[in-house]
Amino acid sequence: MTRFARWTAAAAAALLVAGCSGGSSDDGENEGKNSDSPSAAAPSSATPSGLPASLTSQKLDWGRCKAASDSPAPGGDWQCATLKVPLDYAKPDGETIGLALIRSKASGDQSDRIGSLLFNFGGPGGSGVSTMPAYESAVGQLHDRYDLVSWDPRGVGASEGVRCRSDEEIQAAESVDATPDDASEEAAYFKDATAFGKGCEKAAGKLLSHVSTTDTARDMDLMRQVLGDRKMHYFGISYGTELGGVYAHLFPKNVGRLVLDAVVDPSADTVGHAKNQALGFQRALDNYLTSTGQDPKQGSQKITDLLDRIDASPLPSSSGRKLTQTLALTGIVVPLYSEQSWPALTSALNAAEEGDGSELLSLADSYNDRDASGNYGTTTHSQRVISCLDEKQRPTPEETKKQLAEFEKISPVFGDYLGWDTAGWCHDWPVAGQFDNPEVSAPGAEPVLVVGNTGDPATPYEGARKMADELGRGVGVELTWKGEGHGAYGSGSDCVDSTVNSYLLNGTVPKDGKVCS
């Protein structure tokens, strides 16, 4: 079972293809005050409460980055280091864990350097160490004046990354129907969820209780101090917007220039997020169908009919594996993250209608982090251990069944899957969740730029306004792009890119509610 991620490797790749145009025009609408622009060389403004000097004064040993299991070592000026952080912030003098960091120093004149710009690419569970070098071309203008910095959050990748299952177990679980049709399939679905949780508990041990978004936000502030930055400058994408909001709440006086793009609705609980995604993905699918000349209602019915046929009889593929209904649905999701990928969806659906599941299976494999040799990455494992520690709400199977009709009304294609996911994702999880929804109010913080995209499938546009409002009056500043795909920056809008660049480079805060068409 794979949850529709709030930023994935597939989405990152799609946006990297789009690139960052770095347009020079902001339509003359960049108005408002300039946000504070402290130098990174200045002393840090606040020491993380109660942390020992062995952590706050540690020196990072930057050196050449090593190759990851799924990617070669980055070349150029990229350097890597390990930051020590407390396993448990309630015991700051106790056991520590290591977080993998990556950076490339500002490429321009050092006298113009602003400081470090931290990136989180979302998930949760995405590796910043592996993604940051590939994203450099999209943020070239920012690199002139910022050190580009990212990291693998705790429980992710090279930072005590959690693997809950073997490759063989993952592939075997792909046969589990994520939209159960009878009692037998339902029992198998929840049995698989329990087994996954037990595997995570065995693999992670005591770390399982210390991988929350709050833990990672505290790691960020320690990181800020060790890097030598007086203020936190940050670019959060998708789930990274939730992380940025939590950081702003915990450390409002340390907020420098924060950009939150592809915004998670902070007011939504587990069921609310699932309904938001049902709305977002159906909206993106409707836009795709309209672009191909199809009536959205009729086109959606054609797809649901195809999925029903696949559920009854999985399709063959060139690899010899079968395309199940769940894998087919995952394959349909992937191209919706970027408008540039819509032709791939057309091709894959046409092939499936002809009885060949190869293209949809290939798309699903990219989403599920499976390579051609049958090896799986651990992004979805990390995603689950983090989100299940965050989310307190645990809908029962009975509660979920009562909501399925509403989910299917919101989205005839994705509703059933997302409805069942609310009960299955954290079913029988070994540790309790921490909150119904994250607290992001940040009174006294500098203005935070919140960027929403009207066609975003994974984090629907409505969440941007809610994030801006919950950050607080004078703090949350909303920028809207009338576009398609997951995220706005680097997606082809000179207006968006120049507004974000002006904010990050010059401290120019746009008027709240600015719209880029």
N, C-alpha and C positions, 0 to 999 in steps of 0.2 A: 504494500500500500504506500503510495506517495501522495503527500499533500501538495496542492498547487502552491508553489512557493511564492513568497513575496520577494522576488528576484531570484533568478537561477542562473546556472552556467549558460543555459540556452539563451536566456534573455540577455545576459551580458554579451554573448557572442553576437547576437542580433544588433545590439546597440553599437558594438564595436565596428560592425560593418557600416553602419550609418555614419559613424565618426562625428567629430565636432567641427562644425564649419567655422567657428570662431568669428562670426560676422561682426562687422564694425558698426552696424547701425542698431540703435536702441529706440528708434522712432521718436526720439526727443521726449520720452516719457519717464526717464530716470530722474525722479524727483524725490525730495525728502531729505532727511538729515544724513550725514555721513556717520557710519558706525565707527567705534573706536578701532584704532589700528596700531596696537602695541607691537613693539619689536620683540622678536623671539629672544633677543639678547637680554631683555629686562628680567629681573627676578620674578619667579612665579608668584602669583597673587595670593595663593592660598595653599597651605600644606594639607594633603589629605588627612582628615581627622584621625589622630591616634596612631598613625603609621610610624614605625621605627625608622631611624636614619639609615639603617642598612638597606631599606627599600627606597626611601625618598632621595637618597644621595648616591644611589648606585650609578656606576658608569657603564654605558653600553659598549660592548666590544664589537664594533661594526666590522664586518669582513665580507668576503665573497660569498654569495648565496650558493647553496647546494641545489642540485636537481631534486625536484619532487618526484614522487612515484608516478605521477601522471603528466609531468611536464619537465622539459629541460631547464637547466639553470639559466636565469636571465642574464644577459650580457650587459654591455654598456656600463653605466655608472651605478647600477643597483647594488645595494649593500644590505646585509641581513644581520640581525642581532637577536638576543633573547633577553626579555624583560622579566625580572622576578616579581611576582605579585602574591599576595596572601591567598592560600586556598580558601580560607574562611575569614571574611573581613571582621567578624566578631572576635577573632583571635589573631590580631595583626602580627603578633610576635611568634606565631606558630608556623606550621608547615607552609612552604611556598611551592608554587608551580611556575613553569616557564612559558611565556608567550612569545611566539615567533613574530618578529617585526621585519619589515622591508622598507627601504627608503631610497630615493634618488634626490640628491641635493639640488637646490634651486639652480637653474641653468643660466640665469642672467647675472647681472652685476650684483655682487654680494651686498653692496651698499643699499640696494633696493629691495633686499630680501625682507619679507614680512614675517616668516616663521614656518612652522610645520603646518601642512594641511592633511588632516587624517581622513581616510576614506573607509567607509564600510559599505560593502556591496550587497548586503542583505541576506535573505534566506528565511530565518536565520540558518547559519551553518555554512555560508559561503566563505571560501578562503581568500583573504585579502592578499596574502603573500603570492599566490599564484595568479590572481586577477590583476593586481596593480600594474605590473609591467605592460600587460596587453592594453590597459586603459590609458597609458601615457599619451598616445597620439590624440586621444579625445580631449585632453586637458593641457595641450601644449602651451597655451598662453598663461595658464596658471602656474605651470612649471617654471616659468621665467623668474617668478618671485616667491614661490613656495618650495620647500622640500616636500615632495610627494611621499606620504607615509601611509602604510596600511599594516594590517596584522591579521593573524588567525586568532579570533576570539577563543576564550577558554572552551575546551571541548571540541575544537575544530582543527582539522588538519594537523599542522606541526605543533599545535598548542594543546597537548594532551588529547588529541583527537580520539573520539569514541567510535569503535567498530562493534556493532551489536550482533552482526551475523556474518557468516562466511559467504563467499560468492555463490557457493552451491545452495546454501539456504535461501539467499536472496532470489536466485532464479527459480527455486522450487516454490517460493511464496508468490511468484507472479501468476500462478494458476488460481490463486484465491480470488474469488469474485468480490470486488469492492462495492457492488450493489446487489446484495443478496436477494434472491428471488423466492427462497423457501427456507424452512427451518434448518435443513442440513447445511446450506450455504451460509446461513447466518451464524450457525455454531462454528463453522470453519473460520469465518471472518474474525470473530471475537477470540477464538483460540489462537489465531495467528497474532493478533494484537497483544495478547497476554505473553506469548512466547517472545515477541520482540522486546517487550519491556523487561522481561527477565534476562534476556541477552544483554541489554544495555546495563542493567544493574550489575551483572557479573563483570562486564568489561570496564565499566567506569568506577565502580566501587563508591567511595565517599565523594568523589568528584560529582556524582549525579545530583547531589544536593547543592552544588555551588557553581552552576553554569547559567544562572539566570541573567536576564537583561540588566537587572540592577547590579549584579556582580561585574558585568562587562562595562557598564557605565563608570563604576568606581575604578576599574582597571584603566579606563581612558584618562581619568584625571591624574592618576599616578603616572601614566605615560606622558601626559602633558608636562608635568613637572620635571620628569627625568630628561625629556627632550629639551628642556630649557625654555618653554613657552609660557609667557605670562597669561595668555588667554588661549582658549581652545578654538581653533579654526577647523571646521569639520564639514565634510560632504557625505551625507548619508542618503542611500538609495533604498527604496522599498522598506523592508524591515529595518534598514539602517535609519529610517526616519523615526521609527519608534524608539530606537536606541538613542538617537540624538535628542528626542523629546524628553526621555528619562534623564539623560545627562543634564539637560538644561534645568530640569526640576531639582535635581540633587545639587547642582553647582551653578546657580544662576549668575553669580558674580564672576565666574570664570568663563562665561560665554563670550567669545569673540565674534567671528563671522561663521554662522552655521547655515548651510544649505540643506534642505530636506526635499528630495525629489522622488516622486512616485509614493505618495504619502499614505501610510497606514492610518486608518481611522482610530484615534485613541479612545473614543467613546464606546467602541464595539467590544462585546465579550466574544467568547468562542463561537456561539451560534450567530451572532451579529457579523463577525468576520466572514463566516461561511456564506451567509446571505449576501453580503457585499460582493464576495467573489462570484457567486452565482449571477448576480446582476452584471458585474463587470465583464465576465467572460461571455455571457449571452449577448451583451451589448456589442462587444468586439466581433463576435461571430455574426451578428445581424449586419454590422457594418461591412464585414467581409462579403457576406452573401449579397448584399446590395451592390457592392462593387463589381460582382460578377454578373449582375443583371437578374439575380434571383429574388423572389419574394422571400423575406426573412422567415416568415411563418412556414411557408412551404419548404424552403431549404432546410430549416431545422427539423421538420418532420421527416424529410428524406434522410437526414443524418441519423436521427433516432431509429428509423427503420433499419438502416445499415447496422447500427450498433446492436439492435435486437437480433439481427441475423447472425452477427459475429458471436453474440452471447450464446446462441444455440449451437453454432458450429464455427469455432475459431478458424481463421484464415491461414493458409500456408504462406511461407515466405521463402525467399531464396537462401536464407541461412539454415533452413530446416526447422527453425522454431515456429511456434504457432502464435498468431496475433490474437490475443484474447480481447474481450470487450474492454477491460480495464486498460490494457496497453493501447488499444485503439483510441480510447478517450484521451489518454495522456498524449498520444501522437497528434491529436487534433488541437490540443491546448498549445503545444510548442509554437507553431507559427503565429498564433494570435498575440504573442509578445512583441512582434514587430511587423509593421505593415509591409516591409520589404520581403517578409517571408510568406506572404499570402499566396504567391504562385506555387510554393512548395506544398501548401495545403490543398490547393486545387488538384495538383498532380497526384498527391497521396490518396485523396478521396476518390478520384477517378480510377486509380489502380485497385483500390479496395472494392469498388463497385464491380470491377471485372474479376474479382476473386483473388487478387494478389495483395497480401498484407505487408509486403517488404518495406514499402516507403513509410507507412505509418509506424511500423515496428522500429525502423531506423530513427525516426523522430522521437519515439518514446525512449529508446535507448540513450539518446543524447540527453534527454531530460533526467533519466534515471542514473546518469553518470556511468554507463556501461560501455566499455571499449570493445573493439572488434574481436579481442581474444576472450571475451567473457568475464573480464575483471570489472568489478564495480567500485566506484569511489564511495566515500562515507559522508557526503554532504547531507543526504536525507537522514542519516543516523544522527548527525549533530543537530539537524533541524528539529528532530523529534525530541531529543533530550532537552534542548533549550526551551522549546515552546511548551512542553509538558510540565516543566518546572515553573514557567511563567503563568500558565493558564489554570486558574482555580476551578473553573466550571467544568463539570464532568457529566454531560448528558447521558442518561441511561438509554439502553436500546428502546425501551418502551416510550420514553420521552421523544426520542428521535423519530420513531415511526409516526407519532402524531404530527410531526412537523414536515414529513416528506411531501405531502400534497402542496404545502406552501412553497417548499423549495422547488418543486417541479413547475409550479406556476411562475415563479421568478425565472427559471431557466429549464425549458423542456429537455435540453441537451445535457447540462452539467448539474442540474439541481439534485438529482437522485444521488450522484456520487458525493457531492459536497454535503448533503444532508447526512448520509451514513458516516461520513468522515468525522462529524462532530462527536459521534459516540465511539468510533473505533480508534481514532488517533491516539488518545491517551487512556484508553480502556485498561483498567486494572494496573495503572502505572504505579511503580514502586514508591514514588515520593509525591507529596501533595503539591498542588500548584500554589502560587503566591498571591495572585491578584485576579480580579474579574476583568479589569482593564487597567492599563498603565497610567500613572499620574504624570502629567507633563506640564502642569502649570509652572511658570517660571517668572514670578514677579521680580522686577528689577534687572532682568537680563537685557542685554543689547538686542536690537531687532534680529529676528530669525527669518530667513527667506524660505517660504513654503511654496513648492512648485507642484501644481496639479495639471494633469493631462485629461481632457474630457473623454478621450477614447481609451484610457488605461484599463486593461482587463483584470489585472491581478490586484491592484489597489485603486478602486474606482475613485473618480474625480471628487466625489462628495467628501471624501476623507480629508482633503486638503483644507477646506474651509473649517472643518471641525478641529483639525490640528491647530490652525492659526488662532481660532477662537479660544481653545483650551490653553495654549501657551500664554495667552493673556493680552489685554489691551496694550498696544504700543510695543508688543514683543512679536507676535505672529504677523507676518506680512505675506499675503497671498499673491502669487503670480500664476496666471492660468494660460495654458497653451491648448488651443483647439486642434488637437492632433490625434494620432493613433499610436498604439504601442505602449509598452511599459516604461514609463519615464519620459522626460521631456528634454533635458539637457543633452546636447550631442545628437539629437534626432532629426535635425534638418531645419530648425527654426533659428534664423539669425537673431530674431528678437529675443528669444529665450536665452540663447547663448551669450549675447552681449549684455543682457540684463544681469545674468548670474556673474559673468566675468567682471562687470563694473562693481558689483557688490563685493565680490571677494578681493578684487585688486585695489579698488579705490574706496571701498566703504560706502558706496552710493546705494542708498536704500530706495527702491522704487515705491511708487504710490501703492498702498494696499488695494488689491483688486485689479491691478494691471492685467490686461488680456493681450496675448499674442495669438494672432489668427494664422 
